[in-house]
Amino acid sequence: MLGFTDKALDKFRALLLNAGWTLVIVSEQAPSSVSKTRTRAIRSITEIVSGATHEDNIESSYTLAAVYVEEMPSNRSVRYYSMGVATLNSATGKASLHEITETKSHISDYINRLLLSFDPNEILWN
């Protein structure tokens, strides 16, 4: 946990995002009256920023991928898995969705091929 002034936030935001961090920004809101003699500032989460949601990345090509894998119920000795991969490119707005049900080895190969072909900057995994 780190703290910065509002003036320094923009500088450190860029540095931390370029290093791959996700930022949770907590800001002080307008003071509320607790009693007649003192006031208390309220702090709350005002923004959550990652590489995929940072506005400066709109001009550059930034690809976000989400992967979901689930074991399918089966009475057979071979286990089957259902997998979905969704990708979104922030520069072009192009989104894609891929789905497959296969054995574990085939699922792993398919995920690797998709992720290598899209080369995402950020991957969300279930």
CYANA upper distance limits for C-alpha pairs under 8 A (distance plus 0.5 A):
  4 PHE  CA      8 ALA  CA      6.42
  4 PHE  CA      9 LEU  CA      6.25
  5 THR  CA      9 LEU  CA      6.62
  6 ASP  CA     10 ASP  CA      8.15
  8 ALA  CA     12 PHE  CA      6.82
  9 LEU  CA     13 ARG  CA      6.16
 10 ASP  CA     14 ALA  CA      6.91
 11 LYS  CA     15 LEU  CA      7.07
 12 PHE  CA     16 LEU  CA      6.48
 13 ARG  CA     17 LEU  CA      6.50
 13 ARG  CA     23 LEU  CA      8.20
 14 ALA  CA     18 ASN  CA      6.52
 15 LEU  CA     19 ALA  CA      6.84
 16 LEU  CA     20 GLY  CA      7.01
 16 LEU  CA     21 TRP  CA      5.99
 16 LEU  CA     22 THR  CA      8.28
 16 LEU  CA     23 LEU  CA      8.34
 17 LEU  CA     21 TRP  CA      5.70
 17 LEU  CA     22 THR  CA      7.17
 17 LEU  CA     23 LEU  CA      8.18
 17 LEU  CA     50 SER  CA      7.08
 17 LEU  CA     51 GLY  CA      6.39
 18 ASN  CA     51 GLY  CA      8.17
 20 GLY  CA     50 SER  CA      8.35
 20 GLY  CA     51 GLY  CA      7.48
 21 TRP  CA     50 SER  CA      7.29
 21 TRP  CA     51 GLY  CA      8.31
 22 THR  CA     48 ILE  CA      7.85
 22 THR  CA     49 VAL  CA      6.29
 22 THR  CA     50 SER  CA      4.95
 22 THR  CA     51 GLY  CA      7.70
 23 LEU  CA     48 ILE  CA      6.16
 23 LEU  CA     49 VAL  CA      5.54
 23 LEU  CA     50 SER  CA      6.77
 24 VAL  CA     45 ILE  CA      7.37
 24 VAL  CA     46 THR  CA      8.46
 24 VAL  CA     47 GLU  CA      6.56
 24 VAL  CA     48 ILE  CA      5.03
 24 VAL  CA     49 VAL  CA      6.97
 25 ILE  CA     45 ILE  CA      6.23
 25 ILE  CA     46 THR  CA      6.35
 25 ILE  CA     47 GLU  CA      5.60
 25 ILE  CA     48 ILE  CA      6.59
 25 ILE  CA     49 VAL  CA      8.36
 26 VAL  CA     43 ARG  CA      6.83
 26 VAL  CA     44 SER  CA      5.76
 26 VAL  CA     45 ILE  CA      4.77
 26 VAL  CA     46 THR  CA      6.17
 26 VAL  CA     47 GLU  CA      7.69
 27 SER  CA     43 ARG  CA      6.00
 27 SER  CA     44 SER  CA      6.31
 27 SER  CA     45 ILE  CA      6.92
 27 SER  CA     46 THR  CA      6.69
 28 GLU  CA     41 ALA  CA      6.80
 28 GLU  CA     42 ILE  CA      6.16
 28 GLU  CA     43 ARG  CA      4.91
 28 GLU  CA     44 SER  CA      7.21
 29 GLN  CA     41 ALA  CA      6.86
 29 GLN  CA     42 ILE  CA      5.75
 29 GLN  CA     43 ARG  CA      6.39
 29 GLN  CA     44 SER  CA      7.81
 30 ALA  CA     41 ALA  CA      6.87
 30 ALA  CA     42 ILE  CA      7.34
 31 PRO  CA     39 THR  CA      6.63
 31 PRO  CA     40 ARG  CA      5.96
 31 PRO  CA     41 ALA  CA      4.77
 31 PRO  CA     42 ILE  CA      6.71
 32 SER  CA     39 THR  CA      6.42
 32 SER  CA     40 ARG  CA      6.17
 32 SER  CA     41 ALA  CA      6.78
 32 SER  CA     42 ILE  CA      7.59
 33 SER  CA     38 ARG  CA      7.61
 33 SER  CA     39 THR  CA      5.41
 33 SER  CA     40 ARG  CA      7.03
 34 VAL  CA     38 ARG  CA      6.98
 34 VAL  CA     39 THR  CA      5.98
 34 VAL  CA     40 ARG  CA      6.82
 35 SER  CA     39 THR  CA      7.19
 49 VAL  CA     53 THR  CA      6.22
 49 VAL  CA     54 HIS  CA      6.33
 50 SER  CA     54 HIS  CA      6.52
 51 GLY  CA     57 ASN  CA      7.79
 51 GLY  CA    121 ASN  CA      8.37
 51 GLY  CA    122 GLU  CA      7.91
 52 ALA  CA     57 ASN  CA      7.82
 52 ALA  CA     62 TYR  CA      7.23
 52 ALA  CA     63 THR  CA      7.98
 52 ALA  CA     64 LEU  CA      6.92
 52 ALA  CA     90 SER  CA      8.21
 52 ALA  CA    121 ASN  CA      8.42
 52 ALA  CA    122 GLU  CA      7.53
 53 THR  CA     57 ASN  CA      8.28
 54 HIS  CA     58 ILE  CA      8.17
 56 ASP  CA     60 SER  CA      8.44
 57 ASN  CA     61 SER  CA      7.65
 57 ASN  CA     62 TYR  CA      7.07
 57 ASN  CA     90 SER  CA      8.15
 58 ILE  CA     62 TYR  CA      7.96
 58 ILE  CA     90 SER  CA      6.34
 58 ILE  CA     91 ALA  CA      6.03
 59 GLU  CA     91 ALA  CA      6.47
 60 SER  CA     90 SER  CA      8.41
 60 SER  CA     91 ALA  CA      6.56
 61 SER  CA     89 ASN  CA      7.08
 61 SER  CA     90 SER  CA      6.70
 61 SER  CA     91 ALA  CA      5.38
 61 SER  CA     92 THR  CA      8.10
 62 TYR  CA     89 ASN  CA      6.12
 62 TYR  CA     90 SER  CA      5.87
 62 TYR  CA     91 ALA  CA      7.04
 62 TYR  CA    120 PRO  CA      7.78
 62 TYR  CA    121 ASN  CA      6.68
 63 THR  CA     87 THR  CA      7.26
 63 THR  CA     88 LEU  CA      6.05
 63 THR  CA     89 ASN  CA      4.87
 63 THR  CA     90 SER  CA      6.82
 63 THR  CA    118 PHE  CA      8.02
 63 THR  CA    119 ASP  CA      7.86
 63 THR  CA    120 PRO  CA      5.15
 63 THR  CA    121 ASN  CA      5.93
 63 THR  CA    122 GLU  CA      7.34
 64 LEU  CA     87 THR  CA      6.07
 64 LEU  CA     88 LEU  CA      5.75
 64 LEU  CA     89 ASN  CA      6.97
 64 LEU  CA     90 SER  CA      8.45
 64 LEU  CA    120 PRO  CA      5.96
 64 LEU  CA    121 ASN  CA      6.56
 64 LEU  CA    122 GLU  CA      5.55
 64 LEU  CA    123 ILE  CA      6.58
 64 LEU  CA    124 LEU  CA      8.38
 65 ALA  CA     85 VAL  CA      7.33
 65 ALA  CA     86 ALA  CA      6.11
 65 ALA  CA     87 THR  CA      4.83
 65 ALA  CA     88 LEU  CA      7.05
 65 ALA  CA    115 LEU  CA      8.45
 65 ALA  CA    120 PRO  CA      6.48
 65 ALA  CA    121 ASN  CA      8.48
 65 ALA  CA    122 GLU  CA      6.77
 65 ALA  CA    123 ILE  CA      5.27
 65 ALA  CA    124 LEU  CA      6.70
 66 ALA  CA     85 VAL  CA      6.12
 66 ALA  CA     86 ALA  CA      5.69
 66 ALA  CA     87 THR  CA      6.92
 66 ALA  CA    123 ILE  CA      6.16
 66 ALA  CA    124 LEU  CA      5.04
 66 ALA  CA    125 TRP  CA      6.47
 67 VAL  CA     83 MET  CA      7.84
 67 VAL  CA     84 GLY  CA      6.33
 67 VAL  CA     85 VAL  CA      5.07
 67 VAL  CA     86 ALA  CA      7.14
 67 VAL  CA    123 ILE  CA      7.85
 67 VAL  CA    124 LEU  CA      6.67
 67 VAL  CA    125 TRP  CA      5.49
 67 VAL  CA    126 ASN  CA      7.03
 68 TYR  CA     83 MET  CA      6.05
 68 TYR  CA     84 GLY  CA      5.66
 68 TYR  CA     85 VAL  CA      6.96
 68 TYR  CA    125 TRP  CA      6.78
 68 TYR  CA    126 ASN  CA      5.86
 69 VAL  CA     81 TYR  CA      7.22
 69 VAL  CA     82 SER  CA      6.25
 69 VAL  CA     83 MET  CA      4.88
 69 VAL  CA     84 GLY  CA      7.07
 69 VAL  CA    126 ASN  CA      7.56
 70 GLU  CA     81 TYR  CA      6.06
 70 GLU  CA     82 SER  CA      5.77
 70 GLU  CA     83 MET  CA      6.91
 71 GLU  CA     79 ARG  CA      7.85
 71 GLU  CA     80 TYR  CA      6.67
 71 GLU  CA     81 TYR  CA      4.87
 71 GLU  CA     82 SER  CA      6.77
 72 MET  CA     79 ARG  CA      7.78
 72 MET  CA     80 TYR  CA      6.03
 72 MET  CA     81 TYR  CA      5.76
 72 MET  CA     82 SER  CA      6.91
 73 PRO  CA     79 ARG  CA      8.50
 73 PRO  CA     80 TYR  CA      8.24
 74 SER  CA     78 VAL  CA      8.46
 74 SER  CA     79 ARG  CA      7.28
 74 SER  CA     80 TYR  CA      7.89
 78 VAL  CA    103 THR  CA      7.85
 79 ARG  CA    103 THR  CA      6.59
 79 ARG  CA    104 LYS  CA      7.79
 80 TYR  CA    101 THR  CA      7.09
 80 TYR  CA    102 GLU  CA      5.75
 80 TYR  CA    103 THR  CA      5.11
 80 TYR  CA    104 LYS  CA      7.16
 81 TYR  CA    101 THR  CA      5.94
 81 TYR  CA    102 GLU  CA      5.99
 81 TYR  CA    103 THR  CA      6.40
 81 TYR  CA    104 LYS  CA      6.87
 81 TYR  CA    107 ILE  CA      7.72
 82 SER  CA     99 GLU  CA      7.91
 82 SER  CA    100 ILE  CA      6.32
 82 SER  CA    101 THR  CA      4.73
 82 SER  CA    102 GLU  CA      7.13
 83 MET  CA     99 GLU  CA      6.13
 83 MET  CA    100 ILE  CA      5.91
 83 MET  CA    101 THR  CA      6.74
 83 MET  CA    107 ILE  CA      7.57
 84 GLY  CA     97 LEU  CA      7.57
 84 GLY  CA     98 HIS  CA      6.02
 84 GLY  CA     99 GLU  CA      4.89
 84 GLY  CA    100 ILE  CA      7.14
 85 VAL  CA     97 LEU  CA      6.25
 85 VAL  CA     98 HIS  CA      5.64
 85 VAL  CA     99 GLU  CA      7.04
 85 VAL  CA    111 ILE  CA      8.19
 86 ALA  CA     95 ALA  CA      7.70
 86 ALA  CA     96 SER  CA      6.08
 86 ALA  CA     97 LEU  CA      4.91
 86 ALA  CA     98 HIS  CA      6.87
 87 THR  CA     95 ALA  CA      5.98
 87 THR  CA     96 SER  CA      5.78
 87 THR  CA     97 LEU  CA      7.09
 87 THR  CA    118 PHE  CA      8.32
 87 THR  CA    120 PRO  CA      8.41
 88 LEU  CA     93 GLY  CA      7.08
 88 LEU  CA     94 LYS  CA      6.33
 88 LEU  CA     95 ALA  CA      4.90
 88 LEU  CA     96 SER  CA      7.21
 89 ASN  CA     93 GLY  CA      5.81
 89 ASN  CA     94 LYS  CA      5.91
 89 ASN  CA     95 ALA  CA      6.98
 90 SER  CA     94 LYS  CA      8.08
100 ILE  CA    107 ILE  CA      8.11
101 THR  CA    107 ILE  CA      8.08
102 GLU  CA    106 HIS  CA      6.56
102 GLU  CA    107 ILE  CA      6.44
103 THR  CA    107 ILE  CA      6.64
104 LYS  CA    108 SER  CA      6.73
105 SER  CA    109 ASP  CA      6.88
106 HIS  CA    110 TYR  CA      6.61
107 ILE  CA    111 ILE  CA      6.64
108 SER  CA    112 ASN  CA      6.70
109 ASP  CA    113 ARG  CA      6.69
110 TYR  CA    114 LEU  CA      6.70
111 ILE  CA    115 LEU  CA      6.57
112 ASN  CA    116 LEU  CA      6.50
113 ARG  CA    117 SER  CA      6.61
114 LEU  CA    118 PHE  CA      6.70
115 LEU  CA    119 ASP  CA      6.08
115 LEU  CA    120 PRO  CA      7.18
